[in-house]
Amino acid sequence: MMIIGCDYHPGFQQIAWVNTETGELSERRLSHREEAEQFYRNLKGRGLTVRVGMEASGHARWFERLLTELQFELWIGDAAVIRTKRVRKQKTDRQDAQLLLKLLMEDRFPRIWVPDAENRDLRQLLWHRHRLVQMRTRIMNQLHVVALNEGVRRKKALWRPAGRSELESLVLAPWARRRRKDLLDLLDQLTPKIQELTRALEEEVEKRPAARRLMTHPGVGVLTALAFELVIGTPERFHCGKQIASYVGLVPMRSPAAIGGDSDISANKATPWFVSCWWKRPRSPCAANPNGAASSSI
């Protein structure tokens, strides 16, 4: 079996490997992506069993697909834990690869859970819709400003047929008129795309019993239910509910280095979906009573 410690970078990777059968130990720098792909395919041609360990990082999707295609074992490690195991203050690519190899050989590699290809692809659906909704919101805000500057204040009614007609009938200067036209065209293009993606989300949720069960909770819709299932993945990897709340960003970490004192920071990209669900939850009678204690239960 060949065990490889891989210090991955977007443009290259520094590797250190050992063959457990022959005792061969070596190092090499592989450029992306032709040289690296040729190296691993040659290992597959030799019929070797390979295990690759690397830190969790971005821009490596093609590399993960390559190892999956070759049926090589890929271990992704917690970068923060690996950093604590470094003894020397000096840090080079060679030393990083050697450290990864050492952790693999000594069975101390801090392996983390990695979502499968289907999970990642569904996350792209969530993010694509999320970004399009953000774009549409920015466009609608700009059109609201155009209307307000002309004395029209209709809030949500601006997007009804009567409000849309009034917005289009406003007499504007040439470039302001051009801006309004372009923004309305973009809005008309984005809305059908978002509706199509929303239908795709609903169809996907229907296939998932866990997501449908989450939707029975007040305030949880299609987006939040699917996002929760995809982000949590395997619930058994968490020891308690507090860890799940912290993982999804509902319990922010504290950053004392922030200007002006401590600040709340959430590192999970899915946090906006869960926070919006929290705001939409039904309030208890106790929370609505100014003389009673506010309820924080979700």
BAFI-3210 file (N, C-alpha, C; in Angstrom, 3 decimals, decimal comma, padded with zeros to 6 digits):
// residues 298
n [1|2|3|4|5|6|7|8|9|10|11|12|13|14|15|16|17|18|19|20|21|22|23|24|25|26|27|28|29|30|31|32|33|34|35|36|37|38|39|40|41|42|43|44|45|46|47|48|49|50|51|52|53|54|55|56|57|58|59|60|61|62|63|64|65|66|67|68|69|70|71|72|73|74|75|76|77|78|79|80|81|82|83|84|85|86|87|88|89|90|91|92|93|94|95|96|97|98|99|100|101|102|103|104|105|106|107|108|109|110|111|112|113|114|115|116|117|118|119|120|121|122|123|124|125|126|127|128|129|130|131|132|133|134|135|136|137|138|139|140|141|142|143|144|145|146|147|148|149|150|151|152|153|154|155|156|157|158|159|160|161|162|163|164|165|166|167|168|169|170|171|172|173|174|175|176|177|178|179|180|181|182|183|184|185|186|187|188|189|190|191|192|193|194|195|196|197|198|199|200|201|202|203|204|205|206|207|208|209|210|211|212|213|214|215|216|217|218|219|220|221|222|223|224|225|226|227|228|229|230|231|232|233|234|235|236|237|238|239|240|241|242|243|244|245|246|247|248|249|250|251|252|253|254|255|256|257|258|259|260|261|262|263|264|265|266|267|268|269|270|271|272|273|274|275|276|277|278|279|280|281|282|283|284|285|286|287|288|289|290|291|292|293|294|295|296|297|298]
n.u [000,849|000,488|001,059|000,279|001,189|-000,204|000,388|-001,634|-002,030|-003,508|-002,139|-000,229|001,008|002,700|004,112|004,674|005,611|005,233|005,963|004,432|005,000|007,509|009,038|009,957|010,641|009,852|009,812|008,028|007,225|004,298|002,890|-000,219|-002,702|-002,043|000,436|000,080|-002,204|-001,244|000,684|-000,844|-002,451|-000,548|000,148|-002,208|-002,094|-000,041|-001,242|-001,413|-002,504|-003,760|-003,610|-004,460|-003,732|-004,807|-005,033|-008,102|-009,309|-009,953|-010,729|-010,130|-011,752|-011,607|-009,426|-010,340|-012,366|-010,785|-009,319|-011,445|-012,391|-010,203|-010,410|-009,019|-008,196|-009,194|-008,383|-009,537|-008,300|-008,656|-007,718|-007,079|-006,536|-004,385|-002,535|-001,905|-000,333|002,070|005,469|007,823|008,579|009,276|007,954|007,345|006,493|007,421|007,849|005,224|003,988|005,451|004,673|001,939|002,139|003,429|001,460|-000,483|000,858|001,236|-001,277|-002,663|-004,047|-006,261|-009,085|-011,925|-015,501|-016,782|-018,948|-020,813|-020,753|-023,329|-024,594|-023,054|-023,647|-026,366|-026,157|-025,118|-027,380|-028,926|-027,282|-027,115|-029,769|-030,030|-028,168|-029,262|-031,666|-030,662|-029,551|-031,910|-033,192|-031,484|-031,882|-034,624|-034,566|-033,165|-034,991|-037,044|-035,862|-035,748|-038,501|-039,159|-037,700|-039,271|-041,483|-043,192|-044,417|-044,875|-044,174|-044,446|-046,549|-045,656|-044,840|-047,054|-049,480|-050,676|-048,905|-046,547|-047,191|-047,484|-044,866|-043,540|-044,650|-043,619|-042,158|-038,980|-035,495|-033,293|-031,089|-031,798|-034,213|-033,300|-031,890|-034,000|-035,407|-033,516|-033,169|-035,754|-035,929|-033,940|-035,088|-037,379|-036,151|-034,882|-036,886|-038,482|-036,419|-035,757|-038,182|-038,234|-036,033|-036,965|-039,096|-037,612|-036,305|-038,495|-039,322|-037,113|-037,169|-039,458|-038,542|-037,162|-037,478|-036,563|-036,279|-038,938|-040,083|-038,843|-040,123|-042,549|-042,218|-043,080|-042,469|-040,398|-039,424|-039,243|-036,643|-035,054|-035,353|-034,204|-031,624|-030,728|-030,647|-028,717|-026,435|-025,969|-025,674|-024,486|-025,942|-024,918|-022,291|-022,167|-022,108|-024,019|-026,949|-026,101|-023,680|-024,507|-026,027|-023,988|-022,411|-023,977|-024,072|-025,816|-025,007|-022,880|-019,294|-016,859|-014,915|-012,220|-010,416|-011,629|-012,319|-013,051|-013,946|-015,448|-016,873|-019,560|-019,181|-019,969|-019,019|-020,168|-021,509|-024,143|-025,582|-027,312|-029,737|-030,732|-030,932|-032,871|-035,026|-035,310|-036,185|-038,665|-040,140|-043,033|-044,161|-044,301|-047,067|-046,008|-043,765|-044,891|-046,005|-045,420|-045,000|-044,247|-041,858|-039,577|-039,614|-037,159|-037,161|-037,032]
n.v [-001,192|002,239|005,206|008,575|011,821|014,880|018,128|020,439|022,867|025,507|025,650|023,660|020,641|019,425|016,420|013,699|010,371|006,892|003,525|000,909|-001,759|-002,110|-000,272|002,012|005,457|008,730|012,003|014,583|017,188|018,158|019,551|021,188|020,605|018,389|016,994|015,995|014,404|012,476|011,224|009,969|008,302|006,595|005,229|003,836|002,197|000,525|-001,062|-000,462|-000,041|002,884|005,516|008,779|011,674|014,884|018,397|020,086|022,105|024,565|024,593|022,043|020,229|018,885|017,235|015,551|014,240|012,870|011,029|009,563|008,412|006,773|005,042|005,435|005,940|008,753|010,927|013,617|016,158|017,956|021,197|023,013|021,379|019,907|021,922|022,407|020,258|020,678|020,976|022,460|025,935|026,909|026,775|025,020|023,852|021,262|020,347|020,431|018,442|016,235|016,192|015,566|013,011|011,717|011,846|010,235|007,768|007,266|006,950|009,190|011,045|013,706|013,041|014,242|014,513|014,317|015,576|013,685|013,375|013,790|015,215|017,576|018,568|019,176|021,173|023,160|023,791|024,995|027,200|028,519|029,355|030,968|033,039|034,175|035,141|037,089|038,831|039,615|040,957|043,160|044,472|045,105|046,824|048,990|049,841|050,628|052,892|054,529|054,962|056,219|058,581|059,922|060,455|058,317|055,950|052,872|050,491|046,984|046,873|047,962|046,001|044,782|044,512|047,106|048,797|048,293|049,290|051,978|052,580|052,206|054,247|056,594|059,779|060,252|061,349|060,921|058,962|057,957|056,821|054,824|053,292|052,395|050,805|048,790|047,596|046,623|044,783|042,934|042,089|040,794|038,660|037,269|036,410|034,185|032,253|031,891|030,883|028,456|027,130|026,992|025,212|022,947|022,543|021,908|019,506|017,920|017,843|016,341|013,807|013,168|011,879|012,822|015,586|016,268|015,678|017,566|019,830|019,751|021,112|024,211|027,113|026,146|025,815|024,730|025,393|025,739|023,210|021,406|022,488|022,132|019,328|018,687|020,083|019,165|016,427|013,527|012,901|011,484|012,161|014,231|014,994|016,149|018,311|020,942|021,099|020,848|023,211|025,090|024,396|025,048|027,730|029,079|029,520|031,811|032,221|033,906|036,762|038,211|039,876|041,748|045,088|047,525|045,786|042,613|040,560|038,979|036,152|034,091|031,134|029,433|028,976|028,432|029,660|032,026|030,901|029,391|031,315|033,004|031,284|031,148|033,728|033,694|031,997|030,896|033,024|032,685|033,106|034,134|035,502|037,631|039,071|041,895|041,917|039,451|036,723|036,573|034,143|031,935|029,671|027,485]
n.w [000,000|-000,772|000,890|000,947|001,723|001,107|000,336|-000,639|-003,199|-005,192|-007,683|-007,685|-006,084|-003,256|-002,450|-000,212|000,112|001,097|000,541|001,916|001,608|000,344|001,684|000,504|000,389|-000,542|-002,157|-003,968|-006,289|-007,842|-010,684|-011,452|-013,980|-015,345|-014,893|-012,287|-012,636|-014,413|-012,799|-010,740|-012,246|-013,254|-010,938|-010,531|-012,777|-012,051|-010,259|-007,543|-004,151|-002,817|-000,473|000,200|001,997|002,899|003,774|004,587|002,064|-000,499|-004,073|-005,016|-006,215|-008,675|-008,217|-006,194|-007,595|-009,446|-007,832|-006,837|-009,180|-009,789|-007,748|-005,388|-001,961|-000,182|002,337|004,174|006,179|009,298|009,184|011,226|013,453|012,484|012,268|014,927|015,526|014,451|015,066|014,557|014,099|011,663|008,397|005,548|002,228|001,798|004,436|005,357|003,786|004,685|007,358|007,134|006,040|008,176|010,188|009,014|008,949|011,645|012,545|013,472|012,103|011,691|010,614|008,807|008,247|004,940|002,513|000,054|-003,605|-004,666|-002,615|-002,606|-005,132|-004,901|-003,025|-004,649|-006,126|-004,093|-003,447|-005,896|-006,337|-004,064|-004,550|-006,860|-005,837|-004,119|-006,032|-007,341|-005,240|-004,850|-007,276|-007,109|-004,923|-006,015|-007,932|-006,245|-005,148|-007,395|-007,765|-005,321|-005,512|-007,293|-005,877|-005,404|-003,303|-002,602|-001,527|-001,133|-002,878|-005,185|-006,907|-007,868|-010,568|-010,958|-009,593|-010,990|-013,518|-012,891|-012,156|-014,601|-016,039|-015,128|-015,668|-016,678|-016,774|-019,651|-019,173|-016,688|-017,384|-019,075|-017,212|-015,576|-017,414|-018,030|-015,515|-015,013|-017,079|-016,301|-013,927|-014,874|-016,138|-014,071|-012,275|-013,426|-013,526|-010,821|-009,890|-011,276|-010,117|-007,520|-007,772|-008,416|-005,975|-004,342|-005,507|-004,930|-002,147|-001,727|-002,185|000,062|003,133|005,650|005,301|004,745|007,186|008,807|007,860|009,092|011,385|012,836|010,937|009,385|006,134|002,654|001,693|004,051|005,266|003,389|003,207|005,833|006,081|004,130|005,000|007,604|007,171|008,259|011,196|013,356|013,747|015,490|018,946|020,577|020,701|021,011|019,685|017,043|016,731|017,028|014,839|012,577|012,864|014,569|017,105|017,545|017,195|019,228|018,560|019,781|018,608|017,091|015,957|018,357|020,295|021,284|018,721|016,980|015,018|012,337|010,847|009,056|005,876|005,426|007,362|006,983|005,985|008,139|010,134|009,051|009,170|011,927|012,548|011,347|012,861|014,744|017,320|020,844|023,182|025,493|024,602|023,289|025,306|027,134|029,836|030,511|030,480|027,824|025,265|024,057|022,632|019,827]
ca.u [000,000|001,222|000,445|000,778|000,833|-000,320|000,202|-002,310|-002,147|-004,255|-001,324|000,657|000,946|003,931|003,728|005,659|004,926|005,959|005,387|004,498|005,478|008,946|009,740|010,434|010,212|010,279|009,064|007,937|006,342|003,500|002,136|-001,608|-003,200|-001,622|001,483|-000,496|-003,110|-000,427|001,332|-001,790|-002,891|000,525|000,008|-003,323|-001,633|000,839|-002,068|-001,150|-003,548|-003,245|-004,348|-003,953|-004,204|-004,580|-005,816|-009,309|-009,039|-010,785|-010,152|-009,602|-012,837|-011,140|-008,516|-011,172|-013,015|-009,774|-009,043|-012,634|-012,392|-009,153|-010,720|-008,033|-008,779|-008,835|-008,706|-009,470|-007,995|-008,976|-006,502|-006,745|-005,923|-003,073|-001,644|-001,446|000,601|003,350|006,412|008,734|008,007|009,510|006,882|007,567|005,618|007,983|007,574|003,792|003,715|006,039|003,832|000,727|002,525|003,716|000,179|-001,120|001,585|001,084|-002,720|-003,074|-004,560|-007,586|-009,990|-013,232|-016,548|-016,850|-020,185|-020,608|-020,921|-024,735|-024,828|-022,414|-024,358|-027,598|-025,771|-024,994|-028,737|-029,304|-026,505|-027,472|-031,025|-029,783|-027,497|-030,206|-032,600|-029,935|-029,484|-033,244|-033,458|-030,743|-032,549|-035,883|-034,232|-032,824|-036,235|-037,736|-035,236|-036,214|-039,880|-039,173|-037,211|-040,365|-042,611|-044,056|-044,044|-045,897|-043,621|-044,644|-047,547|-044,977|-044,619|-048,322|-049,671|-050,928|-047,674|-045,590|-047,606|-047,158|-043,415|-043,147|-045,198|-042,950|-041,379|-037,613|-034,460|-032,924|-030,311|-032,607|-035,186|-032,552|-031,613|-035,247|-035,722|-032,584|-033,464|-036,991|-035,626|-033,235|-036,057|-038,224|-035,363|-034,528|-038,039|-038,769|-035,320|-035,907|-039,343|-037,841|-035,174|-037,803|-039,803|-036,638|-036,117|-039,682|-039,290|-036,063|-037,620|-040,443|-037,831|-036,378|-038,346|-036,048|-036,618|-040,394|-040,373|-038,426|-041,095|-043,689|-041,921|-043,519|-041,438|-039,402|-039,908|-038,507|-035,236|-034,386|-035,341|-033,207|-030,304|-030,352|-030,278|-027,480|-025,303|-025,696|-025,164|-024,633|-026,103|-024,166|-020,962|-022,297|-022,361|-025,194|-027,601|-025,342|-022,671|-025,190|-026,350|-022,745|-021,923|-024,742|-023,898|-026,800|-024,256|-021,674|-018,059|-016,456|-013,618|-011,736|-009,520|-012,414|-012,164|-014,119|-014,384|-015,840|-017,883|-020,084|-018,809|-020,420|-018,169|-020,900|-022,172|-025,577|-026,202|-028,459|-030,977|-031,233|-031,306|-034,160|-036,030|-035,505|-036,992|-040,016|-040,808|-044,169|-043,809|-045,157|-047,783|-045,118|-042,865|-045,664|-046,455|-044,296|-044,804|-043,804|-040,489|-039,490|-039,218|-036,113|-037,219|-037,290]
ca.v [000,000|003,501|006,269|009,840|013,084|015,841|019,550|020,862|024,276|025,596|025,462|022,499|019,914|018,813|015,142|012,796|009,080|005,712|002,242|000,077|-003,104|-002,082|000,677|003,138|006,769|009,725|013,267|015,112|018,331|017,904|020,698|020,894|019,365|017,283|016,193|015,281|013,359|011,402|010,517|009,082|007,248|005,603|004,383|002,923|001,212|-000,436|-001,892|-000,171|000,507|004,208|006,374|010,153|012,547|016,309|019,308|020,615|023,343|024,741|024,459|020,691|019,339|018,021|016,252|014,574|013,410|011,991|009,939|008,706|007,636|005,761|004,210|005,659|006,417|010,142|011,403|015,068|016,426|019,250|022,014|023,623|020,351|019,591|023,031|022,274|019,140|021,086|021,287|023,518|027,216|027,021|026,121|024,921|022,865|019,931|019,972|020,180|017,120|015,241|016,118|014,821|011,607|011,209|011,655|009,068|006,566|007,047|006,847|010,389|011,993|014,168|012,940|014,867|014,055|015,048|015,215|012,981|014,183|014,187|016,261|018,812|019,090|019,788|022,448|024,125|024,245|025,939|028,436|029,223|030,064|032,003|034,178|034,829|035,911|038,280|039,738|040,188|041,908|044,394|045,159|045,667|047,977|050,116|050,338|051,353|054,214|055,299|055,380|057,167|059,870|060,564|060,641|057,129|055,103|051,831|049,298|045,743|047,081|048,399|044,849|044,340|045,087|048,551|049,467|048,155|050,232|053,336|052,728|052,334|055,480|057,770|060,567|060,330|061,823|059,832|057,858|057,348|055,966|053,640|052,474|051,732|049,774|047,671|046,927|045,862|043,623|041,965|041,535|039,850|037,476|036,528|035,824|032,813|031,353|031,586|030,007|027,125|026,523|026,693|023,957|021,860|022,307|021,230|018,121|017,206|017,627|015,259|012,531|013,026|011,813|013,646|016,978|016,433|015,688|018,872|020,838|019,735|022,070|025,557|028,042|025,490|025,636|023,840|025,771|025,454|021,764|020,766|022,979|021,507|017,927|018,613|020,609|018,283|015,174|012,395|013,469|010,726|012,726|015,231|014,369|016,733|019,356|022,190|021,067|021,119|024,639|025,816|024,076|025,763|029,165|029,684|029,924|032,400|032,242|035,246|037,184|039,337|040,730|042,693|046,485|047,977|044,765|041,320|040,564|037,656|035,711|032,748|030,667|028,525|029,706|028,143|030,346|032,884|030,139|028,988|032,519|033,464|030,376|031,515|034,951|033,417|031,023|031,425|033,513|032,192|034,186|034,716|036,453|038,805|039,752|042,696|041,680|038,076|036,419|036,251|032,753|031,823|028,323|027,424]
ca.w [000,000|-000,821|001,683|000,404|002,361|000,002|000,655|-001,870|-003,558|-006,453|-008,878|-007,574|-004,821|-002,777|-001,858|000,390|000,170|001,519|000,134|003,125|001,282|000,031|002,533|-000,301|000,867|-001,517|-002,219|-005,323|-006,520|-009,038|-011,198|-011,810|-013,433|-016,204|-014,264|-011,151|-013,121|-014,971|-011,687|-010,044|-013,175|-013,305|-009,748|-010,782|-013,745|-011,360|-009,395|-006,138|-003,281|-002,460|000,455|000,125|003,066|002,638|004,589|003,984|001,340|-001,672|-005,413|-005,190|-006,628|-009,766|-007,635|-005,491|-008,613|-010,027|-006,903|-006,792|-010,432|-009,706|-006,575|-004,341|-000,715|000,108|003,680|004,344|007,581|009,908|009,062|012,519|014,309|011,905|012,588|016,312|015,614|013,869|016,133|014,130|013,703|010,231|007,643|004,104|001,591|002,047|005,819|005,483|003,218|005,581|008,554|006,777|005,922|009,519|010,880|008,420|009,337|013,084|012,817|014,219|011,123|012,137|009,474|008,978|007,346|003,675|001,805|-001,210|-004,822|-004,803|-001,629|-003,066|-006,289|-004,400|-002,411|-005,730|-006,404|-003,041|-003,548|-007,128|-006,084|-003,056|-005,177|-007,762|-005,002|-003,690|-007,178|-007,549|-004,160|-005,135|-008,389|-006,612|-004,078|-006,890|-008,525|-005,180|-005,050|-008,553|-007,498|-004,202|-006,003|-008,035|-004,973|-005,385|-002,172|-002,600|-000,869|-001,873|-003,934|-006,405|-007,783|-008,419|-011,920|-010,930|-009,208|-012,095|-014,561|-012,437|-012,234|-016,001|-016,607|-014,576|-016,632|-016,174|-017,681|-020,573|-018,612|-015,629|-018,070|-019,525|-016,035|-015,185|-018,398|-017,867|-014,254|-015,181|-017,928|-015,471|-012,980|-015,611|-016,455|-012,865|-011,586|-013,884|-013,159|-009,400|-009,761|-011,751|-009,098|-006,360|-008,074|-008,302|-004,548|-003,826|-005,986|-004,212|-000,773|-001,736|-002,212|001,283|004,321|006,748|005,016|004,913|008,610|009,321|007,459|010,007|012,456|012,446|010,480|008,525|004,771|001,758|001,628|005,321|005,516|002,530|003,594|007,097|005,843|003,365|005,765|008,750|006,645|009,179|012,556|014,358|013,979|016,549|020,245|021,221|019,918|021,076|018,621|015,775|016,705|016,790|013,492|011,559|013,045|015,454|018,292|016,930|017,962|019,617|018,030|020,585|017,819|016,303|016,345|019,224|021,229|020,756|017,661|016,666|013,679|011,993|009,765|008,185|004,809|005,438|008,483|006,634|005,831|009,442|010,860|008,520|009,730|013,330|012,603|010,872|013,708|015,504|018,640|021,905|023,865|026,490|023,937|022,895|026,507|027,638|031,264|030,697|030,044|026,387|024,994|023,026|022,058|018,391]
c.u [000,882|000,420|001,104|000,266|000,904|-000,571|-000,323|-002,343|-002,895|-003,424|-000,428|000,361|002,301|003,552|004,950|004,969|005,874|005,198|005,546|005,018|006,976|009,729|010,260|009,816|010,730|009,384|009,042|006,986|005,639|002,745|000,725|-001,859|-002,711|-000,602|000,926|-001,394|-002,321|000,223|000,368|-002,322|-001,815|000,481|-001,118|-002,912|-000,729|000,065|-001,856|-002,413|-003,006|-004,194|-003,680|-004,567|-003,844|-005,440|-007,072|-009,003|-009,974|-010,033|-009,590|-010,659|-012,386|-010,235|-009,298|-011,881|-012,031|-009,499|-010,243|-012,711|-011,376|-009,354|-009,601|-008,738|-008,278|-009,304|-008,509|-009,308|-008,381|-007,704|-006,097|-006,063|-004,532|-002,067|-001,094|-000,413|001,955|004,271|007,280|007,974|008,193|008,458|007,202|006,619|006,116|007,673|006,092|003,431|004,261|005,203|002,558|001,024|002,778|002,417|-000,569|-000,457|001,365|-000,376|-003,196|-003,689|-005,985|-008,594|-011,345|-014,212|-016,593|-018,135|-019,885|-020,932|-022,359|-025,083|-024,256|-023,148|-025,664|-027,303|-025,587|-026,361|-029,185|-028,585|-026,855|-028,770|-030,825|-029,148|-028,430|-031,224|-031,924|-029,836|-030,835|-033,579|-032,745|-031,402|-033,837|-035,623|-033,883|-034,076|-037,081|-037,183|-035,678|-037,625|-039,943|-038,689|-038,269|-041,626|-043,581|-043,565|-045,122|-045,421|-043,851|-045,654|-046,919|-044,824|-045,916|-048,543|-049,884|-049,658|-046,628|-045,927|-047,270|-045,662|-042,962|-043,619|-044,530|-042,105|-039,998|-036,691|-033,964|-032,174|-031,025|-033,663|-034,525|-032,260|-032,867|-035,580|-034,820|-032,865|-034,741|-036,773|-034,907|-034,178|-036,948|-037,469|-035,098|-035,715|-038,384|-037,673|-035,442|-037,089|-039,020|-036,980|-035,969|-038,586|-038,862|-036,360|-037,290|-039,707|-038,246|-036,485|-038,625|-039,785|-037,148|-037,288|-037,877|-036,405|-038,113|-040,783|-039,961|-039,455|-042,360|-043,459|-042,344|-042,344|-040,387|-040,017|-039,010|-037,011|-034,495|-034,285|-034,264|-031,800|-029,830|-029,899|-028,944|-026,267|-024,959|-025,136|-025,476|-024,754|-025,268|-022,781|-020,975|-022,671|-023,623|-025,763|-026,848|-024,278|-023,297|-025,515|-025,107|-022,257|-022,658|-024,718|-024,925|-026,198|-022,948|-020,467|-017,670|-015,061|-013,133|-010,853|-010,286|-012,231|-013,349|-014,633|-014,770|-016,889|-018,318|-019,763|-019,339|-019,670|-018,919|-021,678|-023,689|-026,306|-027,379|-029,764|-031,573|-031,652|-032,653|-035,288|-036,332|-036,386|-038,435|-040,794|-042,005|-043,721|-044,798|-045,915|-046,919|-044,218|-043,598|-046,119|-045,317|-044,014|-044,286|-042,379|-040,490|-039,002|-038,201|-036,131|-037,586|-038,172]
c.v [001,238|004,560|007,585|010,986|014,182|017,237|020,232|022,379|024,359|025,292|024,243|021,780|019,313|017,535|014,446|011,454|007,980|004,496|001,280|-001,321|-003,130|-001,161|001,884|004,441|007,829|010,955|013,739|016,306|018,116|019,164|020,255|021,365|018,152|016,388|015,382|014,139|012,183|010,578|009,526|007,995|006,182|004,677|003,376|001,830|000,163|-001,322|-001,659|000,290|001,796|004,879|007,743|010,955|013,992|017,144|019,737|021,968|023,436|024,457|023,060|019,721|018,384|016,908|015,166|013,662|012,428|010,794|009,003|007,827|006,501|004,804|004,253|006,225|007,830|010,498|012,917|015,356|017,818|020,100|022,625|022,623|020,003|020,683|022,907|021,164|019,470|021,541|022,471|024,804|027,453|026,216|026,175|023,868|021,450|019,457|019,686|018,798|016,015|015,084|015,327|013,326|010,985|010,936|010,445|007,782|006,226|006,941|007,989|011,437|012,400|014,203|013,555|014,295|014,944|014,635|014,531|013,893|014,653|015,316|017,590|019,421|019,755|021,096|023,534|024,663|025,278|027,269|029,226|030,009|031,206|033,244|034,922|035,661|037,177|039,303|040,405|041,216|043,225|045,182|045,816|046,867|049,199|050,711|051,063|052,765|055,100|055,816|056,420|058,549|060,637|060,688|059,477|056,195|054,027|050,532|048,047|045,894|047,550|047,258|044,210|045,014|046,597|049,314|049,403|049,140|051,661|053,594|052,938|053,645|056,740|058,455|060,810|060,942|060,637|058,672|057,201|056,416|054,688|052,702|051,715|050,583|048,548|046,896|046,103|044,636|042,533|041,295|040,498|038,568|036,615|035,801|034,432|031,819|030,938|030,653|028,579|026,402|026,173|025,407|022,762|021,524|021,520|019,766|017,308|016,901|016,482|013,880|012,219|013,033|012,716|015,113|017,221|016,466|017,009|019,950|020,803|020,662|023,461|026,456|027,457|025,233|024,721|024,134|025,390|023,959|021,074|021,202|022,301|020,070|017,819|019,045|019,687|016,952|014,004|012,922|012,760|011,303|013,836|014,532|014,910|017,832|020,667|022,240|021,352|022,601|025,478|025,620|024,881|027,277|029,835|030,057|030,505|032,289|033,695|035,558|038,391|040,287|041,780|044,102|046,893|046,920|043,482|041,474|039,138|037,318|034,310|032,302|029,791|029,319|029,503|028,900|031,239|032,125|029,804|030,199|033,044|032,581|030,751|032,747|034,687|032,480|031,659|031,856|032,975|033,348|034,884|035,772|037,722|039,616|040,569|042,455|040,279|037,894|036,020|034,830|032,722|030,449|028,397|026,219]
c.w [000,000|-000,068|001,289|001,262|001,318|000,546|-000,609|-001,989|-004,894|-007,693|-008,856|-006,269|-004,514|-002,047|-001,261|000,560|000,640|001,026|001,309|002,855|001,058|000,949|001,784|000,206|-000,090|-001,439|-003,669|-005,349|-007,856|-009,434|-011,576|-013,240|-014,208|-015,517|-013,099|-011,617|-013,692|-013,863|-011,037|-010,966|-013,340|-012,090|-009,926|-011,756|-013,128|-010,388|-007,917|-005,426|-002,674|-001,471|000,452|001,270|002,759|003,570|003,836|003,348|000,145|-002,958|-005,674|-005,688|-007,733|-009,220|-006,901|-006,491|-009,228|-009,119|-006,772|-008,029|-010,377|-008,531|-005,542|-003,110|-000,428|001,509|003,723|005,828|008,019|009,940|010,397|013,444|013,790|012,257|014,009|016,475|015,001|014,982|015,755|013,801|012,204|009,476|006,159|003,547|001,844|003,463|006,036|004,946|004,114|006,850|008,276|006,661|007,298|010,289|010,332|008,893|010,808|013,499|013,711|013,303|011,521|010,980|009,793|007,962|006,104|002,952|000,482|-002,388|-004,978|-003,838|-002,102|-004,248|-005,868|-003,672|-003,463|-006,139|-005,377|-003,199|-004,800|-006,935|-005,107|-003,679|-006,136|-006,980|-004,487|-004,822|-007,419|-006,477|-004,400|-006,261|-007,919|-005,709|-004,923|-007,539|-007,487|-005,035|-006,207|-008,295|-006,378|-004,630|-006,780|-007,180|-004,910|-004,288|-002,009|-001,964|-001,724|-003,000|-005,238|-007,393|-008,255|-009,772|-011,909|-010,569|-010,297|-013,205|-014,164|-012,514|-013,675|-016,623|-016,077|-015,651|-016,045|-017,220|-018,522|-019,923|-017,441|-016,235|-018,569|-018,351|-015,594|-016,126|-018,213|-016,588|-014,355|-016,063|-017,132|-014,478|-013,659|-015,979|-015,219|-012,247|-012,105|-013,511|-011,695|-009,175|-010,211|-010,718|-007,838|-006,573|-007,972|-006,837|-003,969|-004,264|-005,234|-002,778|-000,701|-001,725|-000,880|002,508|005,456|006,540|005,188|006,386|009,245|009,000|008,309|011,193|012,003|012,074|009,569|007,161|003,967|001,801|002,906|005,577|004,687|002,918|004,882|006,875|005,116|004,191|006,927|008,274|007,554|010,602|013,606|014,628|015,030|017,858|020,904|020,327|019,931|019,982|017,261|015,659|016,436|015,356|012,424|011,777|013,921|016,802|017,794|017,839|018,224|019,087|018,826|019,800|017,028|016,843|017,217|020,166|020,539|019,668|017,403|015,233|013,471|010,759|008,767|007,149|004,799|006,535|008,079|006,489|007,190|010,272|010,372|009,022|011,174|013,440|012,207|011,789|014,410|016,894|019,673|022,534|024,892|025,875|023,560|024,097|027,090|029,113|031,555|030,220|028,586|026,214|023,876|022,382|020,604|018,131]
res [m|m|i|i|g|c|d|y|h|p|g|f|q|q|i|a|w|v|n|t|e|t|g|e|l|s|e|r|r|l|s|h|r|e|e|a|e|q|f|y|r|n|l|k|g|r|g|l|t|v|r|v|g|m|e|a|s|g|h|a|r|w|f|e|r|l|l|t|e|l|q|f|e|l|w|i|g|d|a|a|v|i|r|t|k|r|v|r|k|q|k|t|d|r|q|d|a|q|l|l|l|k|l|l|m|e|d|r|f|p|r|i|w|v|p|d|a|e|n|r|d|l|r|q|l|l|w|h|r|h|r|l|v|q|m|r|t|r|i|m|n|q|l|h|v|v|a|l|n|e|g|v|r|r|k|k|a|l|w|r|p|a|g|r|s|e|l|e|s|l|v|l|a|p|w|a|r|r|r|r|k|d|l|l|d|l|l|d|q|l|t|p|k|i|q|e|l|t|r|a|l|e|e|e|v|e|k|r|p|a|a|r|r|l|m|t|h|p|g|v|g|v|l|t|a|l|a|f|e|l|v|i|g|t|p|e|r|f|h|c|g|k|q|i|a|s|y|v|g|l|v|p|m|r|s|p|a|a|i|g|g|d|s|d|i|s|a|n|k|a|t|p|w|f|v|s|c|w|w|k|r|p|r|s|p|c|a|a|n|p|n|g|a|a|s|s|s|i]
***
